[in-house]
Amino acid sequence: MIDYKELTDSLRAWIATQDAPVRAAVELLIEQGHWFRDHTLIRECIGADDWQYYVRWSRVRELLDEGRFIGSGGELAVLRAAVMLACDTLSLSSLDRINRAATVDALGRALGVPTTGAVPAFDDAQVAKDTRERDRVFALGYLHGRADSGDTRIDIDQAHAFGDFCAASGATWSTTPKAFEQYVHEQEMKR
């Protein structure tokens, strides 16, 4: 059996290289204290490479769905919550700052925990900046898809200009293809 301290120290080193949902899931299970002592979880769901341990979250979810873990209702709920976080089944990592705060506040209310009221007021300048950045990301993702399918009308040097064009025109993921054609047309007219 793996030593608990050795395991949790190694997992904390591992999560330093992981995204926020995985870090939160592992910390939840460490703080809860039960699952990283559970023989089934350790035997079936903890992997090891040459120098550290890691959690095989898909295997945890599989065993949880099969009812193979034994624990109290609360312990099982914590394990389900950790799987939900690690697998990002609610797409929490896609939330912007305001929606993250609102979601945290709602979760607190659902759990009967006093809410902080920490949902920030809408900051029009920040919302506009976040929206422009999102539109740039949409545009760049669209361009990568076009390049993968052989479209060479815009090279990578023009990609950021196209992203700015999309941000300025308010193009969204659904309107980016039309914005792309409009941008290409305007570039051709300039030649």
BELMOBEL-V910804 format. One record per residue. N is the residue number from 1. NEAR is the number of other C-alpha atoms within 10 Angstrom. D_CENTER is the distance of its C-alpha to the mean C-alpha in whole Angstrom. Layout:
n=N near=NEAR d_center=D_CENTER
n=N near=NEAR d_center=D_CENTER
//
This chain:
n=1 near=8 d_center=32
n=2 near=13 d_center=30
n=3 near=9 d_center=30
n=4 near=13 d_center=28
n=5 near=10 d_center=28
n=6 near=12 d_center=28
n=7 near=19 d_center=25
n=8 near=20 d_center=23
n=9 near=13 d_center=24
n=10 near=16 d_center=22
n=11 near=21 d_center=19
n=12 near=19 d_center=19
n=13 near=14 d_center=20
n=14 near=18 d_center=17
n=15 near=20 d_center=14
n=16 near=11 d_center=15
n=17 near=10 d_center=14
n=18 near=13 d_center=10
n=19 near=11 d_center=7
n=20 near=15 d_center=7
n=21 near=20 d_center=6
n=22 near=23 d_center=9
n=23 near=19 d_center=11
n=24 near=16 d_center=11
n=25 near=25 d_center=12
n=26 near=25 d_center=15
n=27 near=17 d_center=16
n=28 near=17 d_center=17
n=29 near=19 d_center=19
n=30 near=19 d_center=20
n=31 near=11 d_center=21
n=32 near=14 d_center=22
n=33 near=13 d_center=25
n=34 near=14 d_center=25
n=35 near=22 d_center=23
n=36 near=22 d_center=23
n=37 near=16 d_center=27
n=38 near=14 d_center=27
n=39 near=13 d_center=29
n=40 near=16 d_center=27
n=41 near=19 d_center=24
n=42 near=17 d_center=25
n=43 near=11 d_center=27
n=44 near=13 d_center=25
n=45 near=19 d_center=21
n=46 near=19 d_center=22
n=47 near=12 d_center=22
n=48 near=12 d_center=24
n=49 near=7 d_center=24
n=50 near=5 d_center=27
n=51 near=7 d_center=26
n=52 near=15 d_center=23
n=53 near=20 d_center=22
n=54 near=19 d_center=18
n=55 near=21 d_center=17
n=56 near=15 d_center=17
n=57 near=18 d_center=14
n=58 near=13 d_center=16
n=59 near=15 d_center=19
n=60 near=23 d_center=18
n=61 near=18 d_center=17
n=62 near=12 d_center=20
n=63 near=16 d_center=23
n=64 near=17 d_center=22
n=65 near=11 d_center=22
n=66 near=9 d_center=26
n=67 near=10 d_center=27
n=68 near=12 d_center=27
n=69 near=18 d_center=26
n=70 near=12 d_center=29
n=71 near=13 d_center=28
n=72 near=9 d_center=29
n=73 near=9 d_center=27
n=74 near=10 d_center=25
n=75 near=17 d_center=24
n=76 near=17 d_center=23
n=77 near=12 d_center=21
n=78 near=18 d_center=19
n=79 near=24 d_center=18
n=80 near=17 d_center=17
n=81 near=15 d_center=15
n=82 near=24 d_center=14
n=83 near=23 d_center=13
n=84 near=19 d_center=11
n=85 near=22 d_center=9
n=86 near=22 d_center=9
n=87 near=17 d_center=8
n=88 near=16 d_center=6
n=89 near=10 d_center=9
n=90 near=10 d_center=9
n=91 near=11 d_center=6
n=92 near=16 d_center=6
n=93 near=13 d_center=3
n=94 near=10 d_center=6
n=95 near=13 d_center=8
n=96 near=14 d_center=11
n=97 near=14 d_center=13
n=98 near=15 d_center=16
n=99 near=14 d_center=14
n=100 near=15 d_center=12
n=101 near=17 d_center=15
n=102 near=17 d_center=17
n=103 near=15 d_center=14
n=104 near=16 d_center=15
n=105 near=18 d_center=19
n=106 near=15 d_center=19
n=107 near=13 d_center=17
n=108 near=14 d_center=20
n=109 near=13 d_center=23
n=110 near=11 d_center=22
n=111 near=9 d_center=22
n=112 near=9 d_center=25
n=113 near=11 d_center=24
n=114 near=10 d_center=26
n=115 near=15 d_center=24
n=116 near=11 d_center=23
n=117 near=11 d_center=24
n=118 near=11 d_center=21
n=119 near=16 d_center=20
n=120 near=11 d_center=21
n=121 near=7 d_center=24
n=122 near=9 d_center=23
n=123 near=10 d_center=24
n=124 near=9 d_center=25
n=125 near=9 d_center=25
n=126 near=11 d_center=21
n=127 near=14 d_center=20
n=128 near=12 d_center=22
n=129 near=13 d_center=20
n=130 near=14 d_center=17
n=131 near=17 d_center=18
n=132 near=22 d_center=20
n=133 near=16 d_center=17
n=134 near=19 d_center=15
n=135 near=24 d_center=18
n=136 near=26 d_center=19
n=137 near=18 d_center=15
n=138 near=20 d_center=16
n=139 near=29 d_center=20
n=140 near=19 d_center=19
n=141 near=16 d_center=17
n=142 near=18 d_center=20
n=143 near=24 d_center=22
n=144 near=14 d_center=21
n=145 near=12 d_center=21
n=146 near=16 d_center=25
n=147 near=15 d_center=26
n=148 near=10 d_center=24
n=149 near=9 d_center=27
n=150 near=9 d_center=30
n=151 near=12 d_center=30
n=152 near=11 d_center=31
n=153 near=14 d_center=32
n=154 near=17 d_center=30
n=155 near=11 d_center=29
n=156 near=13 d_center=26
n=157 near=8 d_center=29
n=158 near=11 d_center=29
n=159 near=18 d_center=25
n=160 near=15 d_center=24
n=161 near=15 d_center=27
n=162 near=21 d_center=26
n=163 near=27 d_center=23
n=164 near=17 d_center=25
n=165 near=20 d_center=27
n=166 near=27 d_center=24
n=167 near=22 d_center=23
n=168 near=12 d_center=27
n=169 near=13 d_center=27
n=170 near=15 d_center=24
n=171 near=23 d_center=23
n=172 near=20 d_center=20
n=173 near=16 d_center=19
n=174 near=9 d_center=22
n=175 near=13 d_center=24
n=176 near=22 d_center=23
n=177 near=16 d_center=26
n=178 near=12 d_center=28
n=179 near=21 d_center=28
n=180 near=22 d_center=28
n=181 near=12 d_center=31
n=182 near=13 d_center=32
n=183 near=17 d_center=31
n=184 near=15 d_center=33
n=185 near=11 d_center=36
n=186 near=11 d_center=36
n=187 near=12 d_center=36
n=188 near=10 d_center=38
n=189 near=8 d_center=41
n=190 near=7 d_center=41
n=191 near=5 d_center=42
//
